[in-house]
Amino acid sequence: MRLLIIEDEKRLAQTLADLLQRQGYAADLCYDGQTGLDNALSGIYDLVLLDAMLPGLDGFSLLQQLRGSGCGVPVLMLTARSDVSDRVRGLDSGADYYLTKPFEPEELLACVRLLLRRGEGELRTDDVLRCGDLRLEPGSFLLCCGERSVRLSRKEYDLMELFMRHHKQILTKEQLLNRVWGYDSEAEDNNVEVYISFLRRKLTHLHSTVKIKTVRLVGYGLEVTAP
């Protein structure tokens, strides 16, 4: 999953990114409000961690513009200001949760897990994703089907997670590149094709009824076939 950190204190921003990356999340950094808003509007993020006080465009205004655009990405607001009026302002602006600095790393991670579960609630149970006869386990990177299982590489896992979270949609190559390789990556369409072929082989090995289908000139998606 890809998270966006909008925080002008660069040392804190990097510390947060390191913490999240150790938990298996991909994290991108922005240090000012306008750049943060532009990136948040890209649609490639599963969660935004947003500082309230930012140069250029403050977090409250950023959040209002984000919600005004129709973007519903979960937002965890971070601030050193603990006044009730600030918390109310943040929640009224569209924040999903409000965390006051300083906070413990475990508390931040619990908030992140909560908001990610809330955002994809119908597919997520105790952090395990399911689709058809497949089960994807984030802690071990295992893709399971009944008693069979295979361990996925990082990119394979990120792709399969994205497919399972959006199993009713067809995802374009551009969406897959942005979400898995990153918005500024130099990866190309061929990278997607290669990893799709890796996943298809593993699904065949698992004897799964779930397949990755190709929709010509559109993209890829999951379909559950008859056993």
Buried (B, 14 or more C-beta within 10 A) or exposed (E): BBBBBBBBBEEBBBBBBEBBEEBBBBBBBBBBBBBBBEBBBBEBBBBBBBBBBBEBBBBBBBBBBBBEEEBEBBBBBBBEEEEEEBBEBBBEBBBBBBBBEEEEEEEBBEBBBBBBBEBBEEBBEEEBBBBBBBBBBBEEBBBBBEEEBBEBEEBBBBBBBBBBBBBEBBBBBEBBBBBBBBBEEEBEEEBBEEBBEBBEEBBEEBEBBBBBEBEEEEBBBBEBEEE
